[in-house]
Amino acid sequence: MTASSPHLLSQEWTILHHDHERYDRYGLLIKLTAVLACLISLTVIVSLWLALVFVLVLWLQEGIWRTGQARTSERLLAIEKMIANSGDQPAMQFYSNWEANRPGTVGLIREYVHNAIRPTVAYPYVILLGIEITVAIVHI
């Protein structure tokens, strides 16, 4: 490594970290679009199949988007390994630490559910579910 390599790695890490966060924001935007599409399909006469296809397209789009994010994550982990091996900086180990402490699939699902039922997260979804159930009952 040259003397400037750790600095260049730090710069690349910072740029990729911001990109990684941007992927999360756009993933959320895709999800919100899907929710909005479902709500609109309830109020406007839209074919149920058309609404389902639209949501499936959005789901696939998020999958494509998250693939780019996963590739960014792989590079971030490689950069963190290079930085750690240089002995130059103990910083910039966020993704490596998360990867090392990440629970298994069941633990991860448990963590997702725990965070999803927090009142500040759950309140809009409880309302949306209530609306959906009410509309479903009325149309039966």
C-alpha positions, 0 to 999 in steps of 0.5 A: 500500500502506498502512503495515500492508500488508507486515505483513498480507502477512507474516501471510497468508504465514505462515498459508498456508505452514503450510497448504501444509505441512499439505497435504503431511502429509495427502497423505502420510497418504492415500498411507500409507492406500493402502499399508495398504489394499494390505497388508490386501487381501493378508492378507484375502480381498478382491476385487482389483477392490475393492482397486484401486477403493479405491486409485483413490479415494484417488488421486483424493482426493489429487489433489483435496487437491493442487488445494487446495495448488496454489491455496495455492501460487499465492496464496503466490507472489502475496504474495511478489511483493507483498512483494518489490515493496514493498521492505520485506522480502527475506524470505518468498521461499521459493516464488518462489525454488523456482519460479525454480530448479525444474528441468524435468520430466526434472530434477524426475523425476531429483531425485525418483528420486535422493531415493527411492533414499536408504536412509532412504527406500527401505527400507520400500518394498523390503520391501513390494515383496518381500512383494508379489512373494512373494505374487504368486509363491505365488498363480501 
